[in-house]
C-alpha cells in the first residue's frame, strides 16, 4: 500500500514538472503542445478510493493551471476524464475491469490504444472548449483537439510502451 502511494506521488510530481518545464515549451508547427501529464490519470490504480482519485486529478489540473495561467481549464478537463474513467475502462476492457484484475501494463495493446485515444480526446476537447469558451471558435477547438490529440497520443503510447512488460 505504501509503495503505491509513493509511486503515485512521484508520478504526480514528475509528470506535472515535465509538463511545465518540457512539454509546454514544445510547439509542433508553432502551436501544438503534447499533454502527456494525463498518464497519471490513465495509470492510477483501479482499486484505490474514487474520491482520492478525483481530488488527485483535480489537483494535477489545478497545478498546471497555476503554472500555465489557464483559468481552470486543465482542472476541469482532468476532473471530467477522471470521472468518466470507470465507464471508459469498462467499455474498453470489459470483464477484466469488472473483476478488478486489470493491469494496464499487461493489457492487450489494441484495447490500450482505444482507452488512451478516448481519454485523450475527451480531455483535449474539454480543455480547448474551456480555454476558448465561445461557440464561434469551434473550428479552432476542433483543430487544436485533433492536432494536440494526435501528438499527445503518440507521446503517451511511446511512454507507455517503454515501460510495458513483455516487450
N, C-alpha and C positions, 0 to 999 in steps of 0.2 A: 504494500500500500504506500509506504513512504517513498519507495523508488518511483512509483507512478506520479506522485505529487511532484517530486524533484524533476522528473523528466518533463512534466507539463510546464513547470515554472521556467526551466531552461529553454524549452521550445518557445514559450510565450515571449520571453525576453529576447532570445536570439532572432526570432522572426520579425518582431517589432523593430529591433535595432537594424537588421539587414534591410527591411523595407524602407526605413527612414534614411539610412546612410547610403545604401547602394541602389536599390531598385527605384526609388523616387527620382534618382539622377539619370536613370536610363531612359532615353526618349527614342523610340523606334520611329523613324520617319518624322521626327521632330515633335510628336505629340502623344505617342502611345507608350504608356507605362505598364510593366507587368505588376501584378499584385499577388505574389506567392505567399503573402502572410496568411492567407486563408488555409494554408496547410495545417495550421493549429486547429482550426475548426474541423477540417476533414479527418484528422487523425486523433482527435480527442477520444479517450476511451468510452466505449458504449455503456459500460457497467456503472460509471460514476453518476452522482446525483445530477438530475437535469437542471436544477436551479443554479448549481455551481457552474455548470457548463454555460448557461445563459449569461450569468454575471461575468464569467471569464471572457466570453466572446464580446460582450458589450464593452468591457474594459480594454480589450485589444483594439476594437474600433475607436474607442474614445482616445486611447493613447495616440493612434495615428491621426485622429482629428486634431489633437492638440499640437502635434508636430507639423502637420500639413495645413493647419488653419482652414479646414474644410467644413466646419459648421455642423458636425454631427452626421454627415452622410456615411462615413465609414462605420460609425457605431450602429446606425440604422440597418445598413446592409449586413453587417456581421450578426446582428441580433435576428434579422429575418432568416438568414440561412441556418443559423443555429437552431431556430425554432422549427424550420422545415426539415432539418436533417433526419429525424427519425422516419418521417414519411418517405423521404427520398431513399434512405438506406433500405427500408422495407421493400420499396418498389425495385430497387436495383439488385439487391442481394437475397430477397425472399426469405426462405426458411433459415438460412444461416444467421440473419439478423434477428428473426423472431425468437430463435432458440438461444440467442446470446453467445454464439460460438463463432462470430465473425472476427477475423483478423485481417485487416486491410493489407498487411504485408504478404499474406498468403492468398488473397482473393484472386480470382481469375482476372486477367488483365483487361479483357473486354468490359466486364462489369465495373471495374475500377475506372476505366476511361469514361463510361457513361455517367458514373457518380461524380467524377471531377467536372465533366462538362456541364452537367445540370447545376451543380452547386456554384460553379464559376459564373455561368451566365446569369443565374438568378442574382448573385451578388453584384455583378457588374451593372446589370440593368437597373437595379435598385440604387446603387452608388451614383451612377451618372444621372438618373432621374432626379435624385435629391440634390445633386450638385447644381443642375440647371433649373429644375422645378418650374418649367414652363412648357406647355404642350407644343408651342410653335417651334421648339428646338428638337423635335422628335428625331429628325434626320441626324443631328449631331449626337444625340443619345445612342441611337442605333449604331452609328459608325464607330463611336468610341467603345460601345459594348462589344461589337464584333472584333475590332482591332485589338483592344486590350484583352478581350476574352481569349482569342487565339494565342496571343503572346503569353498570357498567364497560364493557360492550359499547357502549353509546351514547356514552360518553366516548371510548373508543378509536376507534370508527368516525368520530366527529366530528373527532378529532385527525388521523387518517389522511387523511380527505377534504380537510382544509385544505391538506395538503402533497402531494396526489395530482396527478400530471401529467395534462394533457389535460382539465382542468375548464373 
